[in-house]
């Protein structure tokens, strides 16, 4: 007897109106504050780190890389 499975699509790419989009400001996960996050159908897909205009962009990039290494489950 073969294995049966069900195909489940988390995101509807054919009709995006079937999806739920949500942005959060200062989402906290694993004791880390993420400035902006995009969720599609409840899945966190995009994290954005914001910095003041007087802070170099490489510092924001370094912080995101450090967060990924310290908290790979986020």
C-alpha positions in Angstrom: 0.0 0.0 0.0 1.4 3.4 -1.0 1.9 6.4 1.2 -0.9 9.0 0.9 -0.3 12.7 1.4 -2.1 15.9 1.2 -0.7 18.9 -0.7 -1.1 22.1 1.4 -0.2 25.5 0.1 0.7 28.0 2.7 0.6 30.9 0.2 -1.8 31.3 -2.7 0.4 32.8 -5.4 -2.4 32.6 -8.0 -4.9 34.8 -6.1 -3.0 36.9 -3.5 -6.4 38.2 -2.2 -6.8 34.7 -0.6 -3.8 35.5 1.7 -3.7 37.5 4.9 -0.8 40.1 5.1 0.2 41.7 8.4 3.0 44.1 9.3 4.1 44.5 12.9 6.3 47.1 14.5 8.7 46.0 17.2 7.8 42.3 17.2 9.6 40.5 20.0 10.8 36.9 19.5 13.3 35.0 21.6 14.0 38.2 23.6 15.0 40.1 20.4 13.1 43.1 19.2 12.6 43.1 15.5 11.7 46.6 14.1 9.4 45.6 11.3 8.1 42.1 10.4 5.9 40.9 7.5 3.7 38.0 8.1 1.8 36.2 5.3 -0.9 33.8 6.6 0.7 33.9 10.0 4.2 32.9 8.7 6.9 35.4 9.5 8.7 35.9 6.2 10.4 39.3 6.3 12.4 41.0 9.1 13.6 44.6 8.7 16.0 46.4 11.0 15.7 50.1 11.1 18.5 52.5 12.2 18.7 56.2 12.9 20.0 58.3 10.0 23.2 58.9 11.8 24.0 55.2 12.1 25.8 53.4 9.2 23.8 50.8 7.4 26.6 48.2 8.0 25.7 48.3 11.8 22.1 47.3 11.0 23.4 44.5 8.8 25.8 43.3 11.5 23.0 43.3 14.0 20.7 41.2 11.7 23.6 38.7 11.1 24.3 38.5 14.9 20.6 38.0 15.6 20.5 35.1 13.1 23.5 33.4 14.6 22.3 33.9 18.2 18.7 32.9 17.4 18.5 30.6 14.4 14.9 29.7 15.2 13.6 33.2 14.6 
